[in-house]
């Protein structure tokens, strides 16, 4: 499987991708999470907003920052309807409230871009007591996506197969850890070998005496983003909805706001190519709007990086793990979802 623009790469901008796929964006209703000033979410909103979508719904936890971006989009694209919805993914109550607000605004969602993410080094938990990176990066988006499923299915009924899409933003960091089904909260419980991190990682990736390591917890949450995509792509094909998972590349964003000096040093060594936000958002728009991606032919072919398909760690595309993660996620939100 290939994209329709093999020349796109790490230098391609979201602005250029949106322009190339303008006809796919025109009149669409788009929901983007993780929107704030100088972020990937802002870059997405500006690029999409410039191509005449029907409505842009921007969701994030800080209303003032949301409104700042909404006003910027509105100024540059005055004919686009822009809505700001407060969404704290670390609170399931907030997720329910945000989803209800969106359902009151629109009866369909053509594109859902689950872009929000966080990375912390010290143990924190969500309102429900879930390790905060797993709880925010995966569980929050899991609940949000499933609550909006009626709107997504409504869109697919009128748009045609493969034009309604769910984009889950992940990271190359997914390679650091599979899902620790026996210890997803990193509480020091014993896990089988297949749930342990890969061998040969530097000492900084070793769990503390209490069992926690922020890097591994981040890796687990990013593996979860891809496995969720695998499950969605398998179970929504008959509804005409496709899902892709995207690694934006290396970008200095608010994601790294909680890192210490050692964390910054580690991150700085992870890439030789550093992107600006417009370049970082480009792969998400290829996944969301490239007509060549209207079907998933292979459940493992759902991951893109630098605007092209890429390989994941095997643990991130295991169909059994995807099924198991979906069931665990249902338990953690207290709702069964029949796709």
N, C-alpha and C positions, 0 to 999 in steps of 0.2 A: 504494500500500500504506500502511496506517495502523495505529497501535497501537490497542489496545482502550480506552485511557484518554487521549483528546486533551487532557484537563485537566492531565495531568502536565507538569511543567516543571522549571526549574533549582532550584526550591525543594523539590521532592518528595524525600522521604527513602526510603532503602532499607528501613527498618523498615516504612513504609507500603506500599511495593510488595510486600514479602514477605508482608505480611498480606493484601493483595488477591489474591495468587496462592498462598495457603497450600495449596490443593488440588493445585497443580502441584508443590509442594516436598515434600509429605508422602510419606514412604517412599523418597525419591530418594537416590542415592549421589552426592555432590558432591565434586569436587576443585578446590581453589583454590590458585593460586601467589601468591607475594609476600605472605605473611602475617606481620605483626609488630605490636607494640603501636602504637596511634594511627595506623593505616594504613588504606587502602582495603580491604586484605585482611581486617583485623580487623572493619571495618564489615560486609563481606560475610558473614563467618563468624557474627557475632552476629545479623544479620538473618535469614539462612537457618536458623541453629541454633534460632531461636525458633519455627520452623514445622514441627518434627518430621520432619526428613529421616531416612532410615535410617542414613546414616553421613556424617560430614564428614571429609574428608582434607585437612589443611592442610599445604602444602609451602612451604618457604623455606630460605634458606641458613644461618640462625643458630638452632641448636636451642633455646637458652635463650629467645629471643624467641618462637619457635614455641610452646614449652610454656607460656609466660605467657598467650598468647592462647587456647590450647587449654583451660587451666584456667579462664579467664574464661568461655568458651562453656559448659564443663561445669557451672560454678556456676550460670549463668543457665538452662541447659537440661539438667538432670541426666539426662534419659532419652535424650539423643542420644549415639550412639557417635562419639567424636572421636579421630582418629589424627593424629600429627605425623610428617612425613616430611622429612628434610633434603634440600634440592634447591639446588644451586649451578648456575644456568643458564649460567655462564661456564666450566663444565667438562663436556664431553660424557660423561666417565666418571661424574660425579656424576648426570647426567641418566639414564643407563642404570641406575645403582644405584637411584635413586628410583623409576623406572618399574617396575623389577623388584619393589621392595618393595610398591608399590601393587597390582601383579598378584598378589602373594601374599596380599594382604588381601581383594581383591574380584574377582568375575568379570565385573562390569559397572560402567560409569561413566555415569550419566545426564547429568551436567552437568560440563563442564570449563571453568573460568574462568581463562584465562591472564592474570592480573592483574599479575604482577611486571614491574618495569621499572626502568631506570636512566638517568641523564643525567650525563655528565661533559664537561668542557671540554678536558681534556688527553688526548692519545693514550694509550690503554691497550689491551691485547689479552687475549683469552681464553687458556686453557691451550693451545688449538690455534693461536694466532697470528692469530685473526680480530679485527678492530676490535671493541672490547668492547661497544659499544651495539648494533651489528648482530648480534654473536655472542650477546649475552644476550637482548635484547628480541625478536629474531626467531629466530635459529638454535637457541638453547636450547629455545624453545617449539615450534619446528618439530619437533625431534627428540622432545621429550616427548610432544607430541600424537600423532605417528605411532606411537610405541611403545605408546601406550594405545589405539590404534585398535581392536584386538580387543575390549577392554572396552566401548568406545563402541558398536561394532556389535552386541555382545551386548545392550546396553541397548535399542538401537533395535528389535531383534527382538521384545521383549516390551512395549515402551512405546507403540508406534504411531508413525506418521510425524510427524516434526517435534517430538517431545517430548525427544529426545536432542539436546543442543546444545553447541557449542564457541564460547565467547566469547573474542575476542581484544581486549584493551584497547589502544587506540591513543591518538592525541592529535591536536589541531588542528595540532600541529607537523609532521604529515605533509606539509603544504603546502610546507615548506622545501626538500625535495629528493626527486626521483624516485630509483629504484634506479640506482646507478652500476655497471652491470654490467661496465664496463671498468676500474673502480677502486673496488670496494666497500670496500676497506681504506683509502681516502683516502691514497694514497701518492704523489699528484702526477702520476699517469698521465693522459694526454690522454683526454678523454671526448667523445663526440659531443654535439651541441647538445641533443638530447632527454634527455640524462642530467645536464644542468647545472641548477643552481638557477634559480628564476624570476628574470627581470630585475627590477631596481629594489629589491633587498634592501639594507638598510643595510650599511655597510662591515664591521660586526662579524660579518657572516655570510660574509665572504670567506675562502677557505682560506689557511693560512699558507704560507710559502716551501716547507715540506716537504709541503704539500698537505692538511694536516689542519684541520678546523674542527669543534669539538664539536657546535655547533648543527646544522650540516648533517648530520653523522653521526647525530645523534638523529633528525632529520627523515627520513633514509633508513630507519632502523630502524622508525619509526612508519608510513611508507608500506608497508614490508614486512608489517607486521601486517595491514593492510587487504588487500593483494594475496594474502596467504596465505588470508584469509577468502574472497576471491573464488574462489580455486581450490577450497577445501574445499566451498563452497556448490554449485559446479558438479559436482564429482565425487562427492559423498556423497549427493546427492538420492535416488538409487535405493536407498541404504541406510537412508533415513528419518532422516538426520542433517542438521541445519541449522547454519549458522555465521553469527555476526554480529560486527561490529567496533564498539567503543564508545569515544567520547571522554568521559571522566568529567566534564570541566569543569576549572575552575581551582581547585586545592586545594593548600595548602602541606603537602607530605608529605615523607617521607624521600627521594623522588626527587631533590629539590633539594639534598641534603646536600653534594654536591661542588662547588657553584657558588661563584664568587668574588663580590665586592661588585657588580661590573658585571653579572654573571649574575643576581643577585637583583634588581637594578634593572630589567633587561630583562624578567624574568618578571613583576615586579609591574605592568608596564604592559600586559600582554597581555590583561587582562580587567577589566571593570567589576563583575563578579559573582564573588565568592569563596565557595566552598562549604565546609561541614564534611565530614568523611569519610562520614557517613551520607547526605548529599545526593550526594556524589561517587559512591557505590556504587549509587545508585538506577537509573541507566540500564543498568548491567550486569544488574540483576535483571529489568528490563523485557525486555531482549534474551534473557535466559535462560529466562523463565517466562511471558511474555505468550502466551496461546493464539492470538492473532491473528497471531503471527509463526511459525506452524508450517510455513511454506513460503517459499522465496525465489523470487519471480516474476521478478525481474530481477537479474542478477549485480551490477549497480551499486547495487542497493537493499539494501545490507547494513551501512550505517553509521548509528549513532544517536548523538545528542547531546542533552542535556537531556530525556531520556526520550522523544524523538521521532526519526523519520527525518530525516536531514540530508544535504546534498550534500558530496561530497569533492572534492579536486583531481582532475582527469581522470587524472593519471598513477597514481593509487592504485587505480583500478578498471579498468585496461586488461587485458583478458583475455590478450593475448599476453605482457604483462609478468608476469602472474600465473603463467603456464605456465613462462616463462623463469626466474622466481625459484624455482619449485619444483625445477626441474632443477639450478640452481646450489646450492640448499640441500642437495639429495641429494649432490652432489659434496662439499660441505663437511663432511657427517657420514659420508660413505662408505657410505651405504646407499640402495638403490632402494626406494621405497614404491609399491605398486600399490593405489590406493584403490578 
